[in-house]
Amino acid sequence: MSEQAPLAPSGLPPTGLPLAGIKVLEFSHAVMGPSAGMIMADLGATVTKIEPVPDGDRTRNLQGVGISFFPLFSRNKQSLAIDLKSPGSRPAIEALVRQSDILLENFALGTMDRLGLGYDELSALNPGLIYLQLKGFLSGPYEERRALDEIVQMMSGLAYMTGPPGRPLRAGASVIDIMGGMAGVIGVLAALREREASQKGQLVKAALFETAVFAVGQHMVQHAMTGEPLVPMSVPNRAWGIYDTFESSEGKPIFIGVVTDTQWLRFCEVFERPDLLADPRLNSNGGRVNERAWLVGSVAETCKAFSTDELLARCNRAQLAFGPVNKPEDLLDDPHLNENGHLREMNLPGGVKAKTPRLPLEMAGRSFSVRQDPPAIGQHSRQILRNAGLSEGDIDSLFADGHVLETDSEIS
């Protein structure tokens, strides 16, 4: 049984977590930067999200598929709403930088430098600072270009490999933004390890394009080895004889993979197909691949004879790789995901509660998920500035001059 990380009162640093005691300043919006910050926050770092006044992170107001960006990727964080362009705010920012371990940003190239918050300037204030830049491209001819998740999926060939021939198709989630954020966190963790020896921080970069290229590396190597043009994975060009979606008698699609000869034996026994087992053409995976033209249809007829529950039960009994084709909303009631409360609820405006997935790892039996709801704009501003060592008088002046904003404890 895995153990959830403890819930912590809003604004208090977590204890007993892998990154407890690590302080992160997050200057970011949308998905790539916030996902990197969320991962570190889930692991116990104190992540302070810097938001502009008076409206906060622009991602708060997205609609459509973007409506979930801010609440999901801002869990477990505190919010400081401060005017970065005001000279009066500079002492507060410098105080925060001096006590931080990590700064992450994913703004357009040059933005942080124009604000006086570039790596060279801030590392002079704090030589141990690890500065994470999350951009569209790493160093090279494309470095100054802007990018989006969908753009790099097209550029990298990922969209080509995903869609049907002639119709490149982006993946159905912000996979490159999130993977890019993960790559950035890997770099930060490595930099923390190096800092233990050198006592010095460093500039760490991760980017969308190179992340997408890394994801299609298998196809690049495939082409190098075969010399043949690559075919999208939507085209049945399988490495295994049975690796397809089949329907139950109720029309529920279930993906089934039979990827070894032992699994083929168990499939034929559990699904009561001695005729297939006895067919010498199907004795090996290579033979089954050669006979796919008729074999897939025969297996489809067998699957269609069973209800969804029975089909899933037989796949499980045969120890196959299988899974129903779900919609994301189907996961809200998934028994595996809900075991031990691993789909934890966040509180959102209007009394809405939303289940959210945990970080996809376990450490020493611990799992990592929501401890704090996403913050309101500037919810922790005063406490953050106190912790940075500012006097009450200086803090009051920042509020009075409109350089800093603080709101109530409900997300806004």
C-alpha positions in Angstrom: 0.0 0.0 0.0 1.5 3.4 -1.0 1.5 6.2 1.4 0.3 9.7 0.5 2.5 12.7 1.3 0.9 14.7 4.1 -1.5 17.6 3.6 0.0 20.9 4.7 -1.8 24.0 5.8 -1.7 26.7 3.1 1.5 28.6 2.9 3.5 26.3 5.2 6.6 24.4 3.9 6.1 20.7 3.6 8.2 18.3 5.7 9.3 14.7 5.1 9.3 15.1 1.4 12.3 14.7 -1.0 12.6 18.4 -1.9 11.6 19.8 1.5 13.7 22.9 2.2 14.3 23.7 -1.5 13.0 27.1 -2.4 11.9 27.8 -6.0 10.8 31.1 -7.7 8.6 30.5 -10.6 8.2 33.1 -13.4 6.0 31.3 -15.8 2.6 30.8 -17.5 0.7 28.3 -19.6 2.0 24.7 -19.3 5.7 24.0 -19.7 7.0 26.2 -16.8 4.1 25.6 -14.5 4.4 21.8 -15.0 8.0 22.0 -14.0 7.1 24.0 -10.9 4.3 21.7 -10.0 6.6 18.6 -10.1 9.0 20.3 -7.7 6.1 21.5 -5.5 4.6 18.0 -5.4 8.0 16.7 -4.3 8.0 19.1 -1.4 9.8 22.2 -2.7 8.4 25.6 -1.6 7.4 27.0 -4.9 6.5 30.7 -5.1 4.7 31.6 -8.2 5.3 35.2 -9.2 2.2 36.8 -10.8 1.7 40.3 -12.2 -0.6 42.8 -10.6 -3.6 43.3 -10.7 -4.9 40.4 -12.8 -2.4 37.6 -12.1 -1.2 34.9 -14.4 -3.1 35.3 -17.7 -3.6 31.5 -17.8 -6.1 32.0 -15.0 -8.6 33.3 -17.6 -8.3 30.8 -20.4 -11.3 28.9 -21.6 -11.9 25.7 -23.6 -9.1 23.2 -23.3 -7.0 25.8 -21.4 -9.5 26.2 -18.6 -7.7 23.5 -16.5 -4.1 24.8 -17.0 -3.9 27.1 -14.0 -5.6 25.0 -11.3 -3.9 21.8 -12.2 -0.3 23.1 -12.6 -0.5 25.5 -9.7 -1.4 23.0 -7.0 0.9 23.1 -3.9 2.3 26.5 -4.8 2.1 29.9 -3.1 1.4 33.1 -5.0 3.1 36.5 -4.8 1.5 39.2 -6.9 4.1 41.9 -7.5 4.8 44.5 -10.2 8.2 43.5 -11.6 8.5 46.7 -13.6 8.4 48.9 -10.6 11.7 50.0 -9.2 10.1 49.9 -5.7 9.6 46.2 -6.0 13.3 45.5 -6.7 14.5 45.1 -3.1 11.8 42.5 -2.5 12.7 40.5 -5.6 16.4 40.6 -4.7 15.7 39.4 -1.2 13.7 36.4 -2.6 16.5 35.6 -5.1 19.2 35.6 -2.4 17.3 33.0 -0.4 16.2 30.8 -3.3 17.8 27.6 -4.6 16.1 27.6 -8.0 14.5 30.1 -10.4 12.5 28.9 -13.4 11.1 30.9 -16.2 9.5 30.2 -19.6 8.9 33.7 -21.0 9.9 34.8 -24.5 13.7 34.9 -25.0 15.1 38.2 -23.5 12.1 39.0 -21.3 13.8 38.3 -18.1 16.9 40.2 -19.1 14.8 43.3 -19.9 13.3 43.1 -16.4 16.8 42.9 -14.9 16.2 39.3 -13.9 18.5 37.5 -16.3 20.9 34.7 -15.2 24.1 36.8 -15.2 22.5 39.5 -13.0 20.8 37.2 -10.5 23.7 34.7 -10.2 25.8 37.7 -9.1 23.3 38.2 -6.2 23.2 34.4 -5.5 26.1 32.4 -6.8 24.4 29.2 -5.8 21.2 29.9 -7.8 20.1 27.3 -10.3 18.4 29.1 -13.1 16.1 27.0 -15.3 15.2 28.5 -18.7 12.4 26.7 -20.5 12.2 27.8 -24.2 11.0 26.7 -27.6 14.5 25.7 -28.9 18.0 25.1 -27.4 21.1 26.8 -28.7 21.3 26.9 -32.5 19.8 28.6 -35.5 16.2 28.4 -34.2 17.1 29.7 -30.7 15.3 33.0 -31.0 12.1 31.6 -32.6 9.0 31.1 -30.6 7.3 27.8 -30.4 4.2 26.0 -29.1 3.6 22.4 -28.2 1.6 21.9 -31.4 4.3 23.6 -33.6 7.1 21.3 -32.4 4.9 18.2 -32.8 4.6 19.2 -36.4 8.3 20.1 -36.8 9.6 17.0 -35.1 7.6 14.5 -37.1 5.6 13.4 -34.1 2.4 14.7 -35.6 3.3 12.9 -38.9 3.7 9.6 -37.0 0.5 10.1 -35.0 -2.1 10.9 -37.7 -3.2 9.0 -40.7 -1.2 9.3 -43.9 -1.4 12.9 -45.2 -3.1 14.2 -42.1 -0.5 15.0 -39.4 -2.3 15.1 -36.0 -1.2 16.5 -32.7 -1.3 14.3 -29.6 -4.4 14.7 -27.5 -2.7 16.4 -24.5 0.1 18.9 -24.0 2.6 16.1 -24.0 5.7 18.1 -25.2 5.0 21.0 -22.8 4.8 18.5 -19.9 7.7 16.4 -21.0 9.8 19.5 -21.5 8.9 20.6 -18.0 10.0 17.1 -16.8 13.3 17.5 -18.7 13.9 20.8 -17.0 13.4 19.3 -13.6 15.8 16.4 -14.4 18.4 19.1 -15.3 17.7 21.0 -12.0 18.0 17.9 -9.9 21.4 17.1 -11.6 22.5 20.7 -11.0 21.5 20.4 -7.3 23.7 17.4 -7.1 26.6 19.2 -8.7 26.1 22.2 -6.4 26.8 19.9 -3.4 30.4 19.6 -4.6 31.0 23.0 -6.2 28.7 25.3 -4.1 27.9 27.0 -7.4 24.6 27.2 -9.3 24.3 27.1 -13.1 22.1 27.9 -16.0 20.0 25.0 -17.1 18.0 25.0 -20.3 15.3 22.7 -21.7 13.2 23.3 -24.8 10.1 22.1 -26.6 11.6 21.2 -30.0 14.5 19.1 -28.6 12.0 17.4 -26.3 9.8 16.4 -29.2 12.8 15.2 -31.2 13.9 13.1 -28.3 10.4 11.5 -28.3 10.7 10.5 -32.0 14.3 9.3 -31.6 13.1 5.7 -32.0 11.8 6.5 -35.5 14.9 8.3 -36.5 17.0 5.3 -35.6 14.5 3.0 -37.3 14.9 4.9 -40.6 18.7 4.8 -40.2 18.6 1.1 -39.8 16.1 0.2 -42.6 16.7 3.0 -45.1 12.9 2.9 -45.7 10.5 5.8 -45.5 8.7 5.9 -42.2 5.0 5.1 -42.1 2.7 6.7 -39.5 1.8 4.4 -36.6 -1.8 4.8 -37.4 -1.1 2.5 -40.4 -1.3 -1.3 -39.5 2.4 -1.9 -40.0 2.9 -4.0 -36.8 5.9 -5.6 -35.2 3.5 -8.1 -33.6 0.7 -10.3 -35.1 -2.0 -9.1 -32.7 -1.6 -5.5 -31.6 -5.0 -3.9 -32.3 -8.2 -2.5 -31.0 -11.1 -5.0 -30.8 -14.7 -4.6 -29.7 -16.8 -6.5 -27.2 -20.3 -7.6 -27.9 -21.4 -4.2 -26.4 -19.2 -2.3 -28.8 -16.7 -1.3 -26.2 -13.2 -0.9 -27.8 -10.4 -2.7 -26.1 -6.8 -2.7 -27.2 -5.1 -6.1 -27.0 -1.5 -7.0 -27.6 -0.2 -10.5 -28.0 3.5 -10.0 -28.2 5.2 -13.3 -27.4 4.6 -16.9 -28.4 3.8 -17.8 -24.8 1.1 -15.1 -24.8 -0.3 -16.6 -28.0 -0.5 -20.0 -26.4 -2.4 -18.5 -23.5 -4.7 -16.5 -25.7 -5.7 -19.6 -27.7 -6.4 -21.6 -24.6 -8.3 -18.9 -22.6 -10.3 -17.8 -25.7 -11.0 -21.4 -26.7 -9.4 -21.2 -30.2 -7.6 -24.6 -30.6 -7.9 -24.2 -34.3 -5.6 -21.1 -34.2 -3.2 -22.8 -31.9 -3.0 -25.8 -34.2 -2.3 -23.7 -37.3 1.4 -24.0 -38.2 1.4 -20.7 -39.9 0.8 -19.0 -36.5 3.5 -20.8 -34.5 5.8 -17.7 -34.4 5.2 -14.0 -34.1 6.7 -13.5 -37.6 4.2 -16.0 -39.0 1.4 -14.2 -37.3 2.5 -10.9 -38.7 2.5 -12.4 -42.2 -1.1 -13.7 -41.7 -2.5 -10.5 -40.2 -4.7 -9.9 -43.3 -7.1 -12.7 -42.1 -5.9 -13.3 -38.5 -7.0 -9.9 -37.1 -10.5 -10.5 -38.4 -10.7 -13.9 -36.9 -9.6 -12.6 -33.5 -12.1 -9.7 -33.8 -14.9 -12.3 -34.2 -13.8 -14.1 -31.1 -13.7 -10.9 -29.1 -17.1 -9.8 -30.3 -18.6 -12.9 -28.8 -17.9 -11.7 -25.2 -19.4 -8.9 -23.1 -17.0 -6.1 -22.0 -16.5 -7.5 -18.5 -15.9 -11.1 -19.8 -13.5 -9.9 -22.5 -11.5 -8.0 -20.0 -11.5 -10.9 -17.5 -10.3 -13.3 -20.1 -7.5 -11.0 -21.2 -6.5 -10.7 -17.6 -6.6 -14.5 -17.1 -4.4 -14.9 -20.2 -1.9 -12.4 -18.8 -2.0 -10.3 -22.0 -1.3 -6.6 -22.4 -4.7 -5.0 -22.7 -6.8 -2.0 -21.8 -10.1 -0.4 -22.6 -10.1 2.7 -24.9 -11.3 5.3 -22.4 -12.1 9.0 -22.4 -10.4 11.1 -19.8 -13.6 11.5 -17.8 -13.8 7.7 -17.5 -10.7 7.8 -15.3 -12.5 9.7 -12.6 -14.1 6.4 -11.5 -11.2 4.1 -12.3 -10.8 1.7 -9.4 -7.0 1.6 -9.7 -6.5 5.3 -9.8 -8.9 5.8 -6.9 -7.2 3.2 -4.7 -6.1 4.8 -1.4 -7.4 8.2 -2.5 -4.7 8.6 -5.1 -7.0 10.8 -7.2 -7.1 13.7 -4.7 -9.7 16.5 -5.0 -8.8 20.2 -5.4 -11.2 22.9 -4.4 -12.0 25.4 -7.2 -14.1 28.5 -7.5 -17.9 28.1 -7.1 -17.6 25.1 -4.9 -16.3 22.9 -7.7 -14.2 19.9 -6.7 -11.9 18.4 -9.2 -10.0 15.1 -9.0 -6.4 15.4 -10.1 -3.8 12.7 -10.9 -0.8 12.2 -8.6 2.8 12.6 -9.8 3.5 9.4 -11.7 6.1 7.9 -9.4 6.4 6.3 -5.9 9.4 6.6 -3.6 9.8 4.3 -0.6 6.1 3.7 -0.7 5.2 7.4 -0.8 3.2 9.1 -3.6 2.9 12.8 -4.3 -0.3 14.7 -5.1 -2.3 17.6 -3.9 -1.5 19.1 -0.5 -2.7 22.6 -1.1 -5.3 24.0 -3.5 -4.2 26.3 -6.3 -3.7 29.8 -4.8 -5.7 33.0 -5.3 -3.8 35.9 -6.9 -1.2 37.0 -4.3 -2.8 34.8 -1.6 0.6 34.5 0.2 2.1 37.8 -0.7 2.5 39.2 2.8 3.8 36.0 4.3 6.3 35.5 1.5 7.7 39.0 1.9 7.9 38.5 5.7 9.8 35.3 5.2 12.2 37.1 2.8 13.1 39.4 5.7 11.3 42.6 4.7 10.1 44.8 7.5 6.4 45.3 8.1 6.8 49.0 7.2 8.4 48.1 3.8 5.7 45.5 3.1 2.9 48.0 4.0 4.5 50.5 1.6 4.5 48.0 -1.2 0.9 47.3 -0.7 0.0 51.0 -0.3 1.8 51.9 -3.6 0.0 49.1 -5.5 3.3 47.3 -6.2 2.1 44.1 -4.4 -1.4 42.6 -4.2 -2.9 40.2 -1.7 -6.3 38.5 -2.0 -8.3 36.1 0.1 -7.8 32.4 0.4 -10.1 31.3 -2.5 -8.7 30.8 -5.9 -9.5 33.7 -8.2 
